[in-house]
C-alpha cells in the first residue's frame, strides 16, 4: 500500500519521536556508543525544550522498558498529590473540580526523577553527555514548530497581564515564537548548567546522577518550585489560588519500578502501566474482541471497536485510579469480557455502562454521572493534551466555558486542531527497547518558574473532588493519567514499542495501530509499521473526558476525511454521531520494532502535524 514514508529498517539503532530534533539527538547518543536508555533520556530532555507547549521537566512520564534478555518493567514518573491536596481543602475554596491550570492542579513533579532512575539503572553515559543536547538548544536556540507560537498567541493576554514570567520566556519583545527564528530559553539552560556544576564533584556516573536527584528534590530546584507553588496564580476557576506543594512533598517522593499489566491476544502479549494510568483500557479492548473479527477497516470493524472502547472506558471511569483497589484481574477475565461482549449490538450505544467485575457495584463520581446523563452537555474538551481550552468559574454541565483563562485541551469541531503531548521510542543494536510518553508541565499549565525556565504541571485536574472513588483527589496518591506507552511481545520476546500523544484517545488510536500491525501485510519481511500509522483512524468521546471541564459527547465518532463515505453512511445508519475531520487528523503514533529471528530493527513515525520523525540505520 502507499505510505507517506517508508518503514525504516537497519541493524544499529532506531528512534521514533514526536519531534525530529529529539529523534536525531537520541540517535546521536546511539552513534556515540550509548544504549537505548541513554538515548531516550537525551531525547526526552530535548522534547522539554522544543515542545514546551506539550511537556516539561516538572511534568510526568510513564516509561516502559524491555532490557535485552530481561523482563519488561514500568518506570512510574507520575507524581502523587501533595500532602495538603485534600478534597476538603479544595471544597473549602468553593471548587467542584480541580482547576485545569495553576498551582492547585500541580502534583509532585515526576518526570525528572524517572529519567534519572532510567539513566542510573540502565544507561551507560554520564549525565552531562545526555543533557548537552537540551542545554545547547535552550541556550543557543532552535527553530520552533508553528504550534509553539500558536499556543503562546492563545494565552498572550494572560501572559501579559497575569503570568508575566511566562511572557519573559515566550513573548520576548512582545513577539511570540515564529518558525524560522530561533527560540531560546536561557533560564532553562542555566538551570541544567548549574545542576551539572553542583554534581560534578559527587564522584562517578551513578553518584552524580544521585546527586542530581537530590538537587531536584531538596536543592535550588526544589526551593524554586515550592516558592512558585506559593504564589497566588490565576487559574481556570477565574480566581487566584496558591498551591499545596511543599518541600516535604518533593523530598519524600521517588519514581518507582512496577510490574506491567499484561494481556495475551493472538500470540501477542501487550504490556501497559497499571490502572493508575488508562493503559489497561487497551488490554480491555483486546479482551472484548470476538474470536473472529470483521473485515479490517469495514463499517462492521469500526462499529465493533468503537462499541468495545465505550465499554472499556466506562470501566475506566468506574474502576481505575490509585486511591482504591482496582479489580484488574476480573476486568481482564474471559468470563467478565464474554458477558460484556454481549452488550455490543448492531446500534451505537449512547449510554455510559460500567460493568460489575466480581459482582462489585460500579460507582461513578456524581459529576461524571451528571455529565453522562444531564442536558445540555459540554462538547468534549478531553480529546488531547494539551492545547488551550476556555475554563469556567462554575463547572456545571449546564453552563458552557466562559472564562478567558487557559485550560486544556481544546478541539476544533473537525478534529483538526487536537492537542498532543509527546512520545518517544528507542531500540538499540543489543535489543534494549523503551517506550515513553512525556507530558505535563506545559507552558500554558502554570507560570514559568523565573529561576528555572519551566512551569509546574496540572495532572491533579484528572482527579475527582468526591471521597471514596478510585480516582478521588487523595494526598500521597497518583492522579489517574491518560499517558500510556506500550510494549508488545511475540512468544514472550519484546518485538514492538509504540505509543501516541492524544489524551483520552491514546489507547483508542493504539488499538487501531496494533490491530493493523497484526492483521495487515508485511513489508520487506518485517512489520508494516508506517502503513499501520498512516491508515485512516478515528476516536469517540462517549465518556467523561479526563481534562477540565470533563465533558463528553455520547454516541460520537470522529473519523478522518479519508474514510470511505460508504462506511460513514453505515455508521450513521447505526446511530453513531459521526464527525468527519480533516484527512490527516487522527493519531500521533510512533513505533520501533525488532525481529528477534534476524536482529533487524525497524521504525516509523506519524506524518500528521508534520513534525514526528523516525531515524535509524
QUIMOCOR-V810597 format. One record per run of one state. SS is the DSSP state (H for helix, E for strand, L for the rest). FROM is the first residue (numbers start at 1). LEN is the number of residues. If there is no record, write none. Layout:
BEGIN
ss=SS from=FROM len=LEN
ss=SS from=FROM len=LEN
END
This chain:
BEGIN
ss=L from=1 len=7
ss=E from=8 len=3
ss=L from=11 len=2
ss=E from=13 len=5
ss=L from=18 len=2
ss=H from=20 len=12
ss=L from=32 len=4
ss=H from=36 len=15
ss=L from=51 len=9
ss=E from=60 len=7
ss=L from=67 len=5
ss=E from=72 len=6
ss=L from=78 len=2
ss=E from=80 len=2
ss=L from=82 len=5
ss=H from=87 len=6
ss=L from=93 len=10
ss=H from=103 len=3
ss=L from=106 len=5
ss=H from=111 len=12
ss=L from=123 len=4
ss=H from=127 len=14
ss=L from=141 len=1
ss=E from=142 len=2
ss=L from=144 len=2
ss=H from=146 len=9
ss=L from=155 len=1
ss=H from=156 len=6
ss=L from=162 len=2
ss=H from=164 len=7
ss=L from=171 len=1
ss=H from=172 len=3
ss=L from=175 len=7
ss=E from=182 len=2
ss=L from=184 len=2
ss=H from=186 len=14
ss=L from=200 len=5
ss=H from=205 len=14
ss=L from=219 len=1
ss=H from=220 len=10
ss=L from=230 len=3
ss=E from=233 len=2
ss=L from=235 len=5
ss=E from=240 len=2
ss=L from=242 len=5
ss=H from=247 len=6
ss=L from=253 len=3
ss=E from=256 len=4
ss=L from=260 len=1
ss=E from=261 len=5
ss=L from=266 len=2
ss=E from=268 len=5
ss=L from=273 len=4
ss=E from=277 len=1
ss=L from=278 len=2
ss=H from=280 len=9
ss=L from=289 len=10
ss=H from=299 len=21
ss=L from=320 len=8
ss=H from=328 len=4
ss=L from=332 len=2
ss=H from=334 len=8
ss=L from=342 len=15
ss=H from=357 len=3
ss=L from=360 len=6
ss=H from=366 len=8
ss=L from=374 len=15
ss=E from=389 len=3
ss=L from=392 len=11
ss=E from=403 len=5
ss=L from=408 len=16
ss=E from=424 len=5
ss=L from=429 len=4
ss=E from=433 len=7
ss=L from=440 len=8
ss=E from=448 len=2
ss=L from=450 len=4
ss=E from=454 len=2
ss=L from=456 len=3
ss=H from=459 len=4
ss=L from=463 len=1
ss=E from=464 len=1
ss=L from=465 len=7
ss=E from=472 len=1
ss=L from=473 len=2
ss=E from=475 len=1
ss=L from=476 len=2
ss=E from=478 len=1
ss=L from=479 len=2
ss=E from=481 len=1
ss=L from=482 len=4
ss=E from=486 len=5
ss=L from=491 len=2
ss=E from=493 len=7
ss=L from=500 len=3
ss=H from=503 len=17
ss=L from=520 len=3
ss=E from=523 len=1
ss=L from=524 len=2
ss=E from=526 len=1
ss=L from=527 len=2
ss=H from=529 len=6
ss=L from=535 len=3
ss=E from=538 len=2
ss=L from=540 len=16
ss=E from=556 len=5
ss=L from=561 len=4
ss=H from=565 len=9
ss=L from=574 len=3
ss=E from=577 len=5
ss=L from=582 len=8
ss=E from=590 len=5
ss=L from=595 len=6
ss=E from=601 len=5
ss=L from=606 len=7
ss=E from=613 len=4
ss=L from=617 len=1
END
